[in-house]
Amino acid sequence: MPSASLLDDATLIDRARRIRVLALDVDGVLTDGQLYFQADGVEIKAFHTQDGLGIKLVQQAGIEVALITGRTSPMVSQRATALGIAHVHQGRDDKLAALEALCRQLGLSLDQASYAGDDLPDLSAIQQAGLGISVPNAPVYVREHADWVTERHGGHGAVRDICDNLLAAMGNWPGLLTTYSSTEC
C-alpha cells in the first residue's frame, strides 16, 4: 500500500485526481541532492530504481512527467531518455515560469499540474501547482508551503511515494497490484 499521507486528506485526494502532469525538480527530489564529481570533473548522479518504475506507471496511467531543474547535466538527459520523459527543462532558475510554459504547451491549467521540489527556487511552483509537494530533506520553510510532504527523502524513493499516491488517488492501485501479483510459485 502506498504512503497514506496524501490519501488521508479528502481534499488532497480530489486535487490528486485532477493531475495530468507531474513536474519534478531533479537535485534533492529525483536524487539525494548531493553533487558527485569524478577526478576528471565529470558529474555523476544516482537515481533510485523504484522512482523509475513509479514514473513509468504514472505515464501508463496517462500522466505526463516533466523534469524542471536549475542545473544542466547530461546525466539528467540520459535518465529522462531511459524513462521516456519528453519534457526536460534544464538550466531553469524560475521553476514557476517553466511549469507555466509546460502547462500552456500541454493545454493544461496549473490546477492540473503537480510540482515536487526541495528548495527556495522551487517554492513558487510548489505554491502555485494544483498539488504542491516537497520532501522531508527540504528546509522547513519550503515544506510548510507544500500541500503534502513525502515520507521518503529525495533520491531514496520520494518520487515513488508521489507516483504511488497519485495512482491510488486515481483508483489505479488495486489494478496494479493484480497486474503484478502472481498466485504461481
C-alpha positions as CSV (number, residue, x, y, z in Angstrom):
1,M,0.0,0.0,0.0
2,P,1.4,3.4,-0.8
3,S,2.1,6.0,1.8
4,A,-1.2,7.1,3.4
5,S,-0.1,10.7,3.9
6,L,-1.8,12.1,0.8
7,L,-4.6,9.6,1.0
8,D,-5.7,10.6,4.5
9,D,-6.9,14.0,3.2
10,A,-10.1,14.0,1.1
11,T,-9.2,17.5,-0.3
12,L,-5.8,16.3,-1.5
13,I,-7.3,13.2,-3.0
14,D,-9.6,15.3,-5.1
15,R,-6.8,17.5,-6.2
16,A,-4.6,14.5,-7.0
17,R,-7.3,13.1,-9.2
18,R,-7.1,16.2,-11.4
19,I,-3.4,15.9,-12.0
20,R,-2.4,15.4,-15.7
21,V,1.3,16.4,-15.4
22,L,3.8,15.6,-12.7
23,A,6.8,18.0,-12.8
24,L,9.8,17.1,-10.7
25,D,12.9,19.0,-9.6
26,V,15.9,16.8,-10.0
27,D,18.6,17.5,-7.4
28,G,17.1,16.8,-4.0
29,V,13.9,15.2,-5.3
30,L,14.9,12.7,-8.0
31,T,18.4,12.5,-6.5
32,D,19.6,12.8,-2.9
33,G,20.8,16.4,-3.7
34,Q,24.5,15.7,-3.4
35,L,26.7,16.6,-6.3
36,Y,29.3,13.9,-7.2
37,F,32.3,14.8,-9.4
38,Q,34.9,12.3,-10.7
39,A,38.5,13.3,-10.7
40,D,38.2,14.4,-14.3
41,G,35.4,16.8,-13.4
42,V,32.6,14.7,-14.8
43,E,29.4,15.0,-12.8
44,I,27.6,11.8,-11.9
45,K,24.2,11.3,-10.3
46,A,22.5,8.4,-8.5
47,F,18.8,7.7,-9.3
48,H,16.6,5.3,-7.4
49,T,15.2,2.4,-9.5
50,Q,11.8,2.5,-7.6
51,D,11.4,6.1,-8.7
52,G,11.9,5.0,-12.3
53,L,9.2,2.3,-12.1
54,G,6.8,4.8,-10.4
55,I,7.4,7.3,-13.3
56,K,6.7,4.6,-15.9
57,L,3.5,3.6,-14.0
58,V,2.1,7.1,-13.9
59,Q,2.9,7.6,-17.6
60,Q,1.0,4.4,-18.4
61,A,-1.9,5.9,-16.4
62,G,-1.9,9.0,-18.7
63,I,0.0,11.5,-16.6
64,E,2.8,13.4,-18.4
65,V,6.1,13.6,-16.5
66,A,8.5,16.5,-16.7
67,L,11.8,17.4,-15.2
68,I,12.5,21.1,-14.3
69,T,15.9,21.7,-12.9
70,G,18.2,24.6,-12.3
71,R,21.3,22.7,-13.3
72,T,22.3,21.3,-16.6
73,S,23.6,17.8,-16.7
74,P,24.0,15.1,-19.4
75,M,23.0,12.5,-16.7
76,V,19.6,14.1,-16.4
77,S,19.1,13.9,-20.2
78,Q,20.2,10.2,-20.1
79,R,17.8,9.3,-17.3
80,A,14.9,11.2,-18.9
81,T,15.5,9.3,-22.2
82,A,15.7,6.0,-20.4
83,L,12.3,6.7,-18.7
84,G,10.6,8.1,-21.8
85,I,10.3,11.6,-20.2
86,A,9.9,14.0,-23.2
87,H,9.6,17.2,-21.2
88,V,13.1,18.1,-19.8
89,H,13.8,21.7,-18.8
90,Q,17.4,22.2,-17.6
91,G,19.1,25.4,-16.6
92,R,15.8,26.9,-15.4
93,D,16.1,29.1,-12.3
94,D,12.4,30.2,-12.5
95,K,10.7,26.9,-11.9
96,L,7.2,28.5,-11.9
97,A,7.7,30.1,-15.3
98,A,8.9,26.7,-16.6
99,L,5.9,25.0,-15.1
100,E,3.5,27.6,-16.6
101,A,5.1,27.2,-20.0
102,L,4.8,23.4,-19.8
103,C,1.1,23.7,-18.9
104,R,0.5,26.0,-21.8
105,Q,2.3,23.6,-24.1
106,L,0.2,20.7,-22.9
107,G,-3.1,22.7,-22.9
108,L,-3.5,22.3,-19.1
109,S,-4.1,24.7,-16.2
110,L,-1.9,24.9,-13.2
111,D,-4.6,23.1,-11.2
112,Q,-3.9,20.0,-13.4
113,A,-0.2,20.1,-12.5
114,S,1.7,18.7,-9.6
115,Y,5.2,20.0,-8.8
116,A,7.7,18.4,-6.4
117,G,10.7,20.4,-5.2
118,D,13.0,20.8,-2.2
119,D,14.5,24.3,-2.1
120,L,13.8,28.0,-2.5
121,P,13.9,28.0,-6.3
122,D,11.0,25.5,-6.2
123,L,8.9,27.4,-3.7
124,S,6.7,29.4,-6.2
125,A,6.0,26.3,-8.3
126,I,5.1,24.3,-5.2
127,Q,2.7,27.1,-4.1
128,Q,1.0,27.6,-7.5
129,A,0.7,24.0,-8.6
130,G,-2.6,22.2,-8.2
131,L,-0.7,19.8,-5.9
132,G,2.5,21.2,-4.4
133,I,4.8,18.5,-3.0
134,S,8.0,18.6,-1.1
135,V,10.3,16.0,0.5
136,P,11.5,15.6,4.1
137,N,15.0,16.7,3.3
138,A,13.7,20.1,2.2
139,P,14.1,23.1,4.6
140,V,11.1,23.6,6.9
141,Y,10.4,26.9,5.2
142,V,9.8,25.0,1.9
143,R,8.0,22.0,3.5
144,E,5.5,24.3,5.3
145,H,4.3,25.7,1.9
146,A,3.7,22.2,0.3
147,D,0.3,20.6,0.2
148,W,2.0,17.3,1.0
149,V,5.4,16.1,2.1
150,T,6.5,12.6,1.1
151,E,7.6,10.0,3.6
152,R,10.8,9.1,1.8
153,H,13.7,11.6,1.1
154,G,14.7,12.8,-2.3
155,G,16.8,10.2,-4.1
156,H,15.5,7.5,-1.7
157,G,12.1,6.7,-3.2
158,A,10.3,10.1,-2.7
159,V,9.2,10.1,-6.3
160,R,7.9,6.6,-6.0
161,D,5.8,7.8,-3.0
162,I,4.4,10.5,-5.2
163,C,3.6,8.2,-8.1
164,D,2.0,5.5,-5.8
165,N,-0.2,8.1,-4.2
166,L,-1.3,9.7,-7.4
167,L,-2.1,6.2,-8.8
168,A,-4.0,5.3,-5.6
169,A,-6.0,8.6,-5.7
170,M,-7.0,7.9,-9.3
171,G,-8.2,4.4,-8.3
172,N,-5.4,2.6,-10.2
173,W,-3.7,0.9,-7.3
174,P,-5.9,-2.3,-7.0
175,G,-5.4,-3.0,-10.7
176,L,-1.7,-2.5,-10.5
177,L,-1.5,-5.0,-7.6
178,T,-3.4,-7.5,-9.6
179,T,-1.2,-7.0,-12.6
180,Y,2.0,-7.6,-10.6
181,S,0.6,-10.3,-8.3
182,S,1.0,-13.9,-9.1
183,T,-0.6,-17.0,-7.5
184,E,2.0,-19.2,-9.1
185,C,5.0,-20.2,-7.0
